[in-house]
Amino acid sequence: MRHNSQQPSFAFVAASWSALLVSFLAFLVGLFNADMQLNERGYYFTETKNWKNVKSMRKKCRALWA
């Protein structure tokens, strides 16, 4: 099987990382300004860490099944 060796352009990679950073900062600002109790804010902040764990687990499973 042949693999496509094309890489995304630097502009695409930079735009993707900047969009991720801006959205995460907007999430944190919104969480800071939200009218919630501290324990609710902690729950939503902790959920952002879980997103990273889910993505890494999906990547590992894809590597095992490929």
C-alpha positions as CSV (number, residue, x, y, z in Angstrom):
1,M,0.0,0.0,0.0
2,R,1.3,3.4,-0.9
3,H,1.2,6.3,1.6
4,N,0.7,9.9,0.5
5,S,3.7,11.8,1.7
6,Q,2.4,15.3,1.2
7,Q,2.7,17.5,4.3
8,P,0.3,20.3,5.1
9,S,1.7,23.8,4.4
10,F,3.2,25.9,7.2
11,A,0.4,28.4,6.9
12,F,-2.2,25.6,7.5
13,V,-0.3,24.3,10.5
14,A,0.1,27.8,11.9
15,A,-3.6,28.6,11.4
16,S,-4.6,25.4,13.0
17,W,-2.5,25.9,16.1
18,S,-3.5,29.5,16.4
19,A,-7.2,28.6,16.1
20,L,-6.8,26.0,18.8
21,L,-5.0,28.4,21.1
22,V,-7.6,31.2,20.6
23,S,-10.5,28.9,21.2
24,F,-8.9,27.5,24.4
25,L,-8.2,31.0,25.7
26,A,-11.8,32.0,24.8
27,F,-13.0,29.0,26.8
28,L,-10.9,30.0,29.8
29,V,-12.1,33.6,29.7
30,G,-15.7,32.4,29.4
31,L,-15.2,30.0,32.3
32,F,-13.6,32.8,34.4
33,N,-16.5,35.2,33.7
34,A,-19.2,32.6,34.1
35,D,-21.6,33.0,37.0
36,M,-20.9,29.5,38.5
37,Q,-19.6,28.1,41.7
38,L,-15.9,27.3,41.9
39,N,-16.6,23.5,41.9
40,E,-18.5,23.8,38.6
41,R,-15.7,25.7,37.0
42,G,-13.2,23.1,38.2
43,Y,-15.4,20.4,36.6
44,Y,-15.4,22.1,33.2
45,F,-11.7,22.9,33.4
46,T,-11.0,19.2,34.2
47,E,-13.1,18.1,31.2
48,T,-10.7,19.9,28.9
49,K,-7.9,17.7,30.2
50,N,-10.1,14.6,29.5
51,W,-10.4,15.7,25.8
52,K,-6.6,15.3,25.5
53,N,-6.8,11.8,27.0
54,V,-9.5,10.7,24.7
55,K,-7.6,11.9,21.6
56,S,-4.5,10.1,22.6
57,M,-6.4,6.9,23.3
58,R,-8.0,7.1,19.8
59,K,-4.6,7.6,18.3
60,K,-3.2,4.5,20.1
61,C,-6.2,2.4,19.1
62,R,-5.9,3.4,15.4
63,A,-2.2,2.5,15.5
64,L,-3.0,-1.0,16.9
65,W,-5.8,-1.7,14.4
66,A,-3.9,-0.4,11.3
